[in-house]
Amino acid sequence: MADLQNDLILTSENGESVKCRLAGTFLTRFIGFMGQKPPQNRNGLLIRPCNSIHMFFMRFAIDVVFLDKEFNIVKLVRNLMPGKIVGAVSDAHQVLEVRAGDLPDSFSEGARLTASST
């Protein structure tokens, strides 16, 4: 597993990837994408530890990937709209958020991602 610093690349078994910023403090986890503009293509936010999310004060829809500690996808929610909540997901330890529609097709439930530092 990669040394989780500020930026990571999460890659599927077929090579598709998302570059993400790590939100690992209380404040960065709480703020997430609230009040921000949508991230650029295939850029996201990895929130850890985290097993549930809310979309309060969001300005755009997101695709959400719930991951266990080994970066296995345990739940996937596409096109989650502002104002919605996804309650606790058992086995999830971290959550990847990207702008809706930017999530690679190979990021699917049951898939394993690899993490590498940028």
N, C-alpha and C positions, 0 to 999 in steps of 0.2 A: 504494500500500500504506500502511496505517496506521502511524503512529509507535508501535512496540510498547512500551507502558508497562506498568502493572500490570494493567489490565483492558481487555479487548477484547470486541467483539461480532462474532461470525462469522455471516454471513448468506448463505443460499442464493439462487439466482436467483429463486425464487418468494417470497422474503421471510421464510421461517422462519429463526429465529436461536437462537444459544446464546451466553450471556454467559460469558466465561472469564477466569480469572486466569492471568497469565503466570508460568511457572516457567522462569527463564532463567539461574539460577546453579547451580553444581554441587549445592549443598545442596537447593535447592527442586526441582531435577530428580530428585535421588536420593529424597527423601522423597515427593514426589507426594501421593497419597491414602493412603499407608501409615498404618495405625493410626487413621485418621480416620472420622468418620461420613459417610454418603453426602451429597453436595452436594444443595442444593435443586433443584427442577424446572428443567431446562434451564440449569443452571450447571455449568461444567466447569473443566478445567485444560488450558492449552496449554503443552506442554513443548517447548522448543527450545533448542539443536538436539537432535534425537532421531530415531532411526529404528528403535528396538526398545524393547520394554517387558517388565517382569516384574510378576507379581501377588503376589509374596511379601509376607506380613504384611498383606494386604488383608482387609477385613471384608465387602466387597460386590462384586458383579459390575459390570462397566462395559462401555459401548460405546466403541470405540476408532476414531479416524479418523486415518490417516496422510496427511499433506499434504506437497506439495512447497513450494518457496520462494514460489511464486505462489498458494498456497492452493488448488491443485487436489487433489482427493481421489484418492490413488493406491491406497489399500487401506482396507477397512472391516471391522472385526471387531465383531460384536454379541454381547452377553451373555458376555463373557470372564470366566471364573470365577476366584476366588482360587486362587493357587498355580500358575497357568499362565504361559507365556512366549510372546511373539511375537518371533521373531528378526528380524534386520535386513531392512528393506524397502527395496529399491533405489529411488532417486528420492525417498524420504521425507526431509524436513528437519525436520519438526515433527509432534507428535502431540497430538490433542485427546482428552481423556478425559472422559466424562460417565457418570452413573449409568445402569446398564442400563435400557433402555426409554425414556430421555429424549431420545434422538437423533431429530431431526426426520426424517421419511421422505424429504424432499428432499435430505438429506445422503447421497449415493450415490456409488459409484465413478465417476470421470470428471467429477463435478460440480465447478464452480468456486465457491469461497466468496469473499466480500469481507470485509475486516477493517476495523473502525472503532473508534476509541477511545471509551470511555464518558465 
